[in-house]
């Protein structure tokens, strides 16, 4: 699943980057990093909640 998403992103990048200027590339990279960071934070919160629930029971 992740490999499929990465493949799509790489295809999208190779199609769009030649038409893009540098600031747009930087903004898109930052946007991707922010999304990844948000997913990691969400995963960490869910994982902590899951661990608390299993310890409590």
Secondary structure, 3 states (H helix, E strand, C coil): CHHHHHHHHHHHHHHHHHHCCHHHHHHHHHHHHHHHHHHHHHHHHHHHHHHHHHHHC
